[in-house]
Amino acid sequence: SVQPFFKQGQLCLLQFCELTNHIAAGASFATARDAAIAYCAQARAAGWRLAFHIPTPRVEKADAGYEASVSAWDAGELAIYTQACDYFRAHPEHYDFLIDLSAVPELVDPHDTDFYLEDGVHCTAAGIAAKAATVAAATVGWGF
């Protein structure tokens, strides 16, 4: 549920980062896209301003050292991720603001162990700080 926790007239922003859990669970592009669109529509109908986050990239199972990673994706999952990210970059009608975490310079390479844990998916403290700084700067820039 996306019930608003604010009074009418207040500026409230819902930060939304999705896609990866659906894809990791085996969803097709259409299923992942449609689930995100439905959530966006529900949030906006409930009165939220919505910041949609393009998620950070993941390593591929074929990459050396990641073959056994439960978090790494196969080529098909990476293709769905790319297609979904491209779709949401091209369709701003579903959200009010976009934060493309995949384009943050520190986060573009999931093999970079300064910013990603050994699983090539989850961020280190430095990676989390890079995400937080990006979200904070964008949010302040939008007037929140």
ZICORDA-V137286 format. One line per field, one symbol per residue. ss: DSSP state (h for helix, s for strand, l for the rest). burial: + if it has 16 or more other C-alpha atoms within 10 Angstrom, else -. A space follows every 50 residues. Layout:
ss = ???
burial = ???
This chain:
ss = llllllllllllsssssllhhhhhllllhhhhhhhhhhhhhhhhhlllss sssslllllsllllllllllllslhhhhhhhhhhhhhhhhlhhhllssss hhhlhhhllllllllsllllllslhhhhhhhhhhhhhhhhhlll
burial = ---+-------+++++++++-+++--+++--++-+++-+++-++--++++ +++++++++++----+----++++--++-++--++--+-----++-++++ ++-+-++-+++---+++++++++---+--++---+--++-----
